[in-house]
Amino acid sequence: MPAQIFKVAYDFSNAECSIDVVELQGTQIVVLSSLPIADGIEEVNYTPSIEREKMYGSNRQPQARTEGQADYEASITMQLYWWRYLIDVANDLGRGLGNIELNIGYNLFKGGNVPLHQDVIWRAAIKSPESAFKRGPENMMVPVSLDPMNIFYDGVDMFGNPIA
């Protein structure tokens, strides 16, 4: 069943993913390279979580909670072609795959290619790529776990901070 936004049904079947290789220079994020991905992404997952502690004092009931610390997890499953392309980009930059950061934008569109939402996985380092291929008619896919610094929903994170 399609989701309803402003009383209009959207099934988000029109989505695209963009990946930029980035670097923090002082306080500015500099894009070193962009992957021209139009398709080839099978799945994108991202989860923010806030680790909070309850404060009890001398009571049995919690009286307050700490502001907590944010932690983010993400993963992306891409075609082997794009995975190898990302490796080549990292090598061309002289960084190596483990030394690059990615900004991954996931865009959802409504009819007529009008942007509806954009989520951004911010400054994600590659954590653990999986290499397990099988023979068959499907494209060879590579699941990659990521370690992001933040996640933004339409330009704002969970704490109300705008994307830099």
C-alpha angles and dihedrals in degrees: 000000000000121000118250119229118176087350091301120116117234126178094186090225088144105071134140137191127214125191126199125186103223141183132200109234109182102309096334128092109223121198108226097179140352126216111222094223112167094159135345097099112114100178141004121191128179133170130184119197132183117213106212131174125213118229116218106172107183093331133097091222120066111256099193142342134233122252087248134205125278122233126184134200129184142165137188131196113208138172115271090244092062092043090055089045090054090051090052091049091051091048092047088054089051091236107107123226095276092055102055132087126213134209107205118194118196112195126194119199137194124211117313093029093278109157113245104172139359124196119189127203099208126217096340118185119207110255109175127350115198122222110197115132130178134195118251145088095295122095115261106256131197119207111209125191114214137201106212127190093214144347122225127200111203089338099313130092127217091275096051096257114145121234111267 
